[in-house]
Amino acid sequence: MASEALSSGFESRAQAPLPEGATPVIAQYLEIKAANSDCLLFYRMGDFYELFFEDAEIASRALGIALTKRGKHQGEDIPMCGVPVRAADDYLQRLIAQGHRVAVCEQLEDPAEARKRGAKAVVRRDVVRLVTPGTLTEESLLDARAHNFLTALFRGAREEGGEQMLALASLDISTGELIAASVKAGDLPGELARLKPGEVLVGDDTVGDSEIRKWIGEAGAALTPCPRAHFDSLRGERALKQRLGVATLDAYGEFSRAELAALGGLLTYVEITQVGKAPLLRPPRKESAGSLLVIDAATRANLELVRSNQGSRAGSLLAAIDRTVTAAGARELASRLGSPLTDVAILNARLDATAYLADEPRLRQTLREELKVAPDLARALARLALGRGGPRDLGAVSAAIGSAHALAASLARAGSGLGLPTELASIASRLEASPARIEQALSTALAESLPVNARDGGFIREGASGDLDEQRQLRDGSRQVIAGLQATYAEATGIKSLKVRHNNVLGYFVEATATNAGLLSKPPHAETFVHRQTLANVMRFSTRELAELEARITQAADRALALELEYFGRLCDGVLAEQRLLAEASAALAELDHYAGLAELAVEQSYVRPRIDTSLVFAVEEGRHPMVEQNLRRGDGASFVGNDCTLGDGGGATRILVVTGPNMAGKSTFLRQNALIVVLAQSGSFVPAKSAALGIVDRLFSRVGAADDLARGRSTFMVEMVETAAILNQASARSFVVLDEIGRGTATFDGLSIAWATLEYLHEVNRSRVLFATHYHELTALADKLPHAANATVGVKEWRDEIVFLYRVVQGTADRSYGIHVAKLAGLPTEVLTRANEVLSALEKADGRPKPSELADDLPLFRAAKGAAEPRRSRSSLIEQALSGLSPDAMTPKEALDALYRLKAMLASEP
């Protein structure tokens, strides 16, 4: 954790005695490094950030750059490496990705100013920022389509039942979005999976908790310990009020003391890492208990909501439904998909907005075209607020305001008749309120082509400032003066090849070839031309006129840049003075893109609006799996087979559906698609079905597939049991549970017993809506006996010793699993399949209960040699050839009888 002394500046350390044997530069480096001992120090020296000592060794390995030496310290060589300032973002990205924190130390004055204090004076430097995984703002360091939260975690009081509560405060410093919530300790993994923070702050009294450390690590976040004193509720309340400019927080919800303590730790850390600069902060969003559909980490992974099983965005539900055209819209979609709601009124308002745009294709297309040119206003504002913005960020603000007004006008025209849905009306209002005077000021001041950095200059439009135009004219007009001087010198000396040139070492100089240079060193020209440098083929000279001209040009250029930077500062101040309205406009742009994208998806993929209420019904007609359906269309163009699923409330309604059927027939797909329909509906999206009615779900559980956890000493079966235990202990009557093949990782009878007891418990105790897939056909008998359970199976057809998957879920049960048929499709050797059929036949004859020793005695040993099976295949092919040569319609009864005897004789001749 960086010291709070970071904000004190270098002046407070200037009088410290030099470390023994250290040069002034190294002494300064060591002092600044001591205040930031947990960071790699990027120490600015001219056009490079240099790293020394151990930092240099770490960075050279991490970045793959050369490790050199610079001088000595205490008799030892000083390791050193460096990266160019212009490419620093690329190197920062690589260091942050490897878990390092970086303190950026800048020069706070011009070297010329330092020289005025004395020949050995050191340029003042200090850390201006700490770069950590949760405090990134640069475009090159962030995923434009995803949030990057910094989360503070505070251990609150225990509930009456003894459950530990944890408060979380999360800020995306790149957009200003701020969230506060409290969760039970057991729900923390799911909450971290939802937020996906880049960095988690914990008090030094909590950092030793192994469970919390484990959960943070599993979420892929960096863990940063902070002093417990930073997590102070009074400090958090005071800081939040000050930042929001309010006397009370009542308008933003009721925050617990633990949540305010988490906010205190969060805002203190931000203040320290940003060295006193105040980031953009939108009003906090309080997420109350029960306001969101709770989805644990295992379920999020099983359903591949935002990341596929391969860890990428491609193949996830988010990728399948994303039709947004802006980065901000994509972030809004990901946020809502990861945080489904339980409020029926809000959900129906969201669905109204999507339905309106789905029914208005021309309006939707107009909005999407206008949105395509809207910049990322939220991140541009955040960079400007932290002093990291440039002219292009100001240009983005101007363009975004213009887009906001154009979109507001389009919505106003569309709603001039019957009006707009509530959500769209709110969006239109916020877009229209974006400050037009800021757009006017920016468009008047900014040039057409804008540089990345303000210090590059040239971003203020000609005519915007009279003083700036004057200095530019003086600076640029000097080129004509130089051309005139060159012509004068050439004529006076008779050297037609004489040139006036410039470099950073000599400034302006006269250059002549070695052959002609002697003329300039002799009277009458020797007094005018003063020799400066001799090269292999040319000599260089200076003159009094060139020196005076250079001084005027330099002064004019410096003055022009200073005026531009001053103008830039005024423009930034004007923008930040309106940051509340601009932040609301940026949120409205994101929401509108999100709604337009969902409407486009609904029309493109034939999704339907779900009917959402507070009942316990779940009724889907011809539901489809969104990712599988799109993969089929991209592949061979095949159509997805939709399936019904009805789990209703009422006295005798089915709450549990036991699904049997062969492997690969589509059981897991059926289970997952219904869980995904819950997520889509409660995030406010249309769903892939012919019709859908959904009673609000409070918790969603999906245990489909499992993997071992060797690092924690857990087998696949143990992981499965832990996840099942979580479901049985937490599911309620309003929950939706998906279970696939419970008990398969252990002995058959043990697994069957566990699955049987689990099914009964879900029916009698949890009373949830459940989809339960199994290969234990004995469970179908239990389903027949339980009053609120029913059986379903995935249909197949057998044809010519093959099976054909119909992918249709129907009432009833499956009497076989067709595992050997699936093994054949997978390419198992024929000998293995033949042997498997023999073993299966023996097991079926013994009713599945032979002792292993008896089974081994009764069955002949496996014949591994392939040659043993070849003769049988060749004789079988002779019978097949004989059969293919017969034409039953052309045969008399006697000929048919004779043919049958021949075939029987051929079969009898086989050993």
C-alpha positions, 0 to 999 in steps of 0.5 A: 500500500502506498504511503499517504505521503505521496501527496506531500510532494518532493519539496517536503523531502528536499532537505533530507541528507543524501544516502552515503555515496549516492549521486543527487539523482540516485538519492532523489530516486531512492527517496521517492522509491522508499515512499512507494516500496510496493511499486515499480518506479517509472522515473522520468528522465527526458524522453524515457522512464528509467528503472533502477536496482531491483526494479530494473531487474524485475522489469527487464525480465517481465518486459523482455528488455535489455538490462544495463548499468549506470554508475555505481552505488556503494561500490556496486554497479547500478542495474538500469533499464528504461522504456520510451515515454511515447510507448509507456502505455504498452509496457504498463499494460504488460506489467499490470497484466503480470500483477505489478503495480507501477508508480509514475514519477514525472519531472515537475519542472523544466531542466533549465529551471533546475540549472538556475538553482545551481550546476548540481541541482536535480530536476524536481520529480514526484509521483503523480499517479499509481497505476494498479489493475483497478485504477486504469483509465487509458484506452490502450490499457482497458477493454472498451466493452467491459467495466474495470471495477475497483472494489473495496471489501469490508467485513460487517456485523453478523446477522442474527442467525450467525451469517457473516455479512460483507459490504462491497463498494465498487468504482469504475474509475474510467467511467465514474460508475459507483455501486454499494451492496452487502452480501452474505459471506457465502455469496461473495464468490458469486458477487465477485464473479458478477462484478469481475473487479480488476482489484479488490481492497481489503483491510489489513485485519481481513487480508489474512482470511484464507477463504476471502483470499481464495475467492478473490483469486478465483475471481481473477482480481488483484488483492491489495491490503490497506490500513484498517483505519481507511475503512471508516464509516464516518470518513466514507460518508463525509467523503461521499457527501463532499464529492457529490456536493450534498448535505445528505445521502438520503436521495441515493438510498439507505447505506449501512455503516459497513457499506459506508466503511467500504466506501471510505476505504475505496475513496481513500485509496483512489485519493492516494493512487491519483495523488489528490486528483478527483475522478469523475463520480456518478451518484452511487447506486445502492443494490438492496438485498433481494433486488437482483437475481442471485447467481453463484460463481459455479452457475455463471461459469456453467451457463457461460454468461459472459465468458465461455468455458475456454475463457474468452468472450466468444461463445458466451451468452453475451457474445450471442446477444450483443448487437450494440454499436458503441463501447458504452452500450456494450458495457451496459449490456454486460452489466445488465446481463450479469445483474438480472433484476427481480423487480417486475415493474422495472423489468416490464418498463425495460421490455416496453422500451425494447418492444417499442424499438422492435416494432419501429424498424425505421426509428431503430435503424436511424438511432443505430446509425446515429449511435455509431458515430457517438464517442465514448463520452464516459471515459473521455470525461473520466480522463479529463477529470483526472488530468489525463485527457487530451484534445481528442477527449475534448473532441469526443465530448463535443461530438457526443453532445452533438450525437445526444441532441440528434438522438433526442430529436429522433426520439422526440419525432417518434413520440410526438403522437402516442408518446414514448415508453417510460425508459425511452422518454427518460433517455430522451430527456437526459440526452436533450439536457446535455449542455449545448453551450459546451458543444458550441464552445468546443466546436468553435475552439477545436481544430479539425485534426486533433493530437493525442497530447495537448503538449503537441499543440496545434489543436486550437482552431485558427481565429479562436484566439487573437493572441495565439494567432499572433504568436503562431504567425511570428513562429511560422513567418520566421520560415520565410525570414530564414529562406530570405537569409539563406538567399542573402548569404548565398549571394554575398558569399557566392556559394549557391549550395549554402543552406540554413539548417536546424537541429536540437544541438546547434539550433539554426546554422549555416552549412557549406560543403568542405570545398566552399567552407574555406571562403566563410573562414576568410575575410571579409566573411570571417566576422559574419560566420563563426565556425561551430562544427566540422563533419566529413563533408560539410562545415557548419557556422553560426551568425548573429542574425540566426541567433537572434532569429532563433531566440524570437522563434523559440519564444514565439513557439513557447508562447504559442504552446503556453497559450494553447495549454491555457486555452485547453485548461479553460475548455476542460474546466468548462466541461467539468463544470457540467460533468453531472449533465454530461455523465447523465447524457453518457448513461443515456447514450449507453442505455439507448444503444443497449435497448436498440441492440436488444430490439435488433436481436429480437427481430433478427433472431425471432425472440419473443417478449416474456410475460413476467409476474410474481407467480411461480410459473415457468412456461416456455413454448418452443424454447431455444438455446441462443448460442447453440442455435446461432452456431448451427446457423453459422455452420451448416444452416441447420434449424434448432429444434425448439422444446416446451417446458412447463413448471407451474404453480397451483395445487397439482402443478409440476415443479420438477421435471425428470429428464432421461434420454441418450447421451448427445440427445440434447438433455444438457442443452435443454436444461441450460437453455431454460436457465438462460431464458430466466437470465435473459428475461430478468435482465430485460431482454426478449427470449428465444422462444415462441412464447414465454411466461415467467414468475420472478426467480430469486436464485438461479442454480445450474450444476451441469458438468464439473471438474476437479479442484486439485489445488484444494484437494477436491475430486470431481465428485467432491466438487459436484457434492459441494455445489449440490449442497449449496443448492439444497441449503439455499434454494427456495420455492422461488428458485430455479434449479438445473441439475445434470446427472447428480451422483455420476462420479461414484459407485452406481448404487451410491450415486443413485442413492444420492440422486434419489435423496436429492430429488426427494429433498428438492420436492419436499423441502426446497419446493423449487422449480427444477429440471433434473436430468439423469441416466438413473432410470430408476428415478423415473419411478420416483418421479411417477410417485411424487405428486409435483414431479413428472417425467420427460425424455429426449426422443430418438429413433433406431434405424439399421442398428443406428440411432437418430437423435430427434432433439425433441423433449416429450413426456415419458421415460427412456428405457435405454441410454444408448451409450454404446451407440454414442461410443460408436459415433465417437470412433471407439475401435470395433473390438471395444464396441463388440466387447462392450455389447457382450458385457452389457448383455451379461449385465442385463441378464443378471439384472445388473447385479452380478459380483465382479468376480462372477462377471469376470468368470462368466465372460471370455477374456477380451480378444485384443488382436484385431485379426481375431475379428476380421474373419467374422466381418468378412463372412458377414459381408458374404451374407450381406452380398447374398441378400443384396442379390435377392429380388423378393418381388421377382421370386416365387415362393419356392425360390424365396424358401430356397434362398432362405435355406441358403442364407441360414446355411451360410450363417450356421457355417460361422464358428 
